[in-house]
Amino acid sequence: MRMEKERYIPRIKELRTQKGIMASWIADKIGVSSAAMSKWEKGTSYPTYPYLIRLSRVLGVTIEELYEEQKNDHP
């Protein structure tokens, strides 16, 4: 039997570059370090809910749009 796992992939960098916005500008605007932004964009760490709200407002998207659902099948 195969089980399906869901994983959410950050789209922060994709959305940011589509809008032509620098990561450092967003980091400054929402009050985090550039290193934190980099980790969020790579998916090595994730923003807390208050930062998700700030990110979504700055990027002009919903919180759901910040992440892409990716389904993987694992045996």
N, C-alpha and C positions, 0 to 999 in steps of 0.2 A: 504494500500500500504506500502511495506517495502522499506526503504532506506538503501543503502549500505554505510557504512563509512569505510574509510581506515585509518589505523594507522601504523606507522613505528616503529618497535621495534629495539632498538640498539643491534647489535651483537658484540660489541667491546670486551666484556669479553669473549665470546665464541671464537672469533678469536684469542684473546691474549693468552688464555689458551691452545688452540690447538697448538700454536707455542711455548709454554713454556716460555713466556715473562712475567716478573713481571710488574704490573701496575705502580709501582713507577719508574721503569726504563723508561717506555714510557712517563710518566708525565715529568720526567726530560729531556728526549730527545726532547720533543716537547714544553717545556717551560710552563707547567701548574702545579698546585698543585695536590697532590695525592687526595685531597678532590674533586677537579673538575673531575678527572678521575673517581672516585667512582660514582659521580652524573651522569656522562655520561653513565657509564655502567649500572646503575639502571634505566636510562631513566627519572630521575627527573629534569635534565637539559640537554641541547644539545650543542655540540661544534659549534662555528661559522665556516663559510666556510674555513678560513685559517687553522684552527685546523683540520678540516675534511681532508684537503689535507695532512697535516703533519701525521695524524693518518694513512691514507691510504698508505702513503709511508713507514712508519715504519712497518706496518703490512703486506705490500706487497699485498694489495688488492685494488680494485676500491672503490670509494666513495659509489657507489650503494651497494657494498657488505657489507658495514659497518652496513646497516640497512636491516631488513627483513620486507617485506610488509605483514601485517596481515589484513585480511578483516573481519569485523564484521557486522552482520545484526542486525539492530535495528528497532523495530516497529515504 
